[in-house]
Amino acid sequence: MNSREKYEYWLELAEYDIESAKVMLNGGRYMYVAFMCQQSIEKLTKGIYTLFTDNDAPMVHNIWTIFKQLKRSGS
């Protein structure tokens, strides 16, 4: 997979999580709405990382850490 395909993979997962958050919102499951939104942002961040660095995303769950690694890579 090239970096664009990896990005699209992460984007697809992020979009799925947002759709899940909408379902949870409609069901009044607000804690899970926040969780699914966080998951979506994390996956989108990993997609951006792969797109701009041409490397696999870091195996961490800290969004800020991923952005810091992206910044260090010079992208």
C-alpha positions as a printed Julia matrix, in Angstrom:
75×3 Matrix{Float64}:
   0.0    0.0    0.0
   1.29   3.46  -0.78
   0.89   6.4    1.6
  -2.29   7.63  -0.13
  -3.92   4.21   0.19
  -2.92   4.02   3.86
  -4.41   7.46   4.43
  -7.66   6.38   2.74
  -7.75   3.29   4.97
  -7.41   5.39   8.13
  -9.98   7.88   6.78
 -12.48   5.1    6.17
 -12.05   3.88   9.76
 -12.41   7.44  11.09
 -15.62   7.96   9.12
 -17.01   4.68  10.47
 -16.31   5.85  14.02
 -18.1    9.17  13.38
 -21.11   7.3   12.04
 -21.03   5.14  15.19
 -20.92   8.33  17.29
 -24.05   9.6   15.52
 -25.88   6.37  16.34
 -24.78   6.63  19.97
 -25.9   10.27  20.09
 -29.34   9.36  18.81
 -29.52   6.66  21.47
 -28.49   9.0   24.29
 -25.2    7.15  24.92
 -23.24  10.36  25.4
 -20.1    8.94  27.01
 -19.68   6.68  23.98
 -20.22   9.62  21.63
 -17.18  11.32  23.1
 -15.16   8.11  22.96
 -16.03   7.42  19.32
 -15.2   11.02  18.36
 -11.8   10.65  20.05
 -11.24   7.39  18.19
 -12.13   9.06  14.91
  -9.71  11.94  15.5
  -6.95   9.51  16.47
  -7.42   7.49  13.28
  -7.55  10.58  11.11
  -4.36  11.83  12.77
  -2.67   8.52  11.99
  -3.86   8.81   8.41
  -2.37  12.28   8.1
   0.87  10.98   9.57
   1.12   8.17   7.0
   0.23  10.5    4.14
   2.88  13.09   4.94
   5.71  10.86   6.2
   5.24   7.78   4.02
   5.72   5.71   7.21
   3.35   3.54   9.2
   1.52   5.34  11.97
   3.01   5.19  15.46
   1.5    2.48  17.66
   0.31   4.94  20.31
  -3.08   6.28  21.32
  -1.96   9.79  22.17
  -3.0   12.19  19.43
  -0.61  14.91  20.6
   2.32  12.46  20.46
   1.48  11.6   16.86
   1.38  15.29  15.91
   4.72  15.9   17.67
   6.28  13.03  15.71
   4.83  14.48  12.52
   6.36  17.85  13.32
   9.76  16.24  14.03
   9.68  14.48  10.68
   9.69  17.88   9.02
   6.33  17.47   7.27
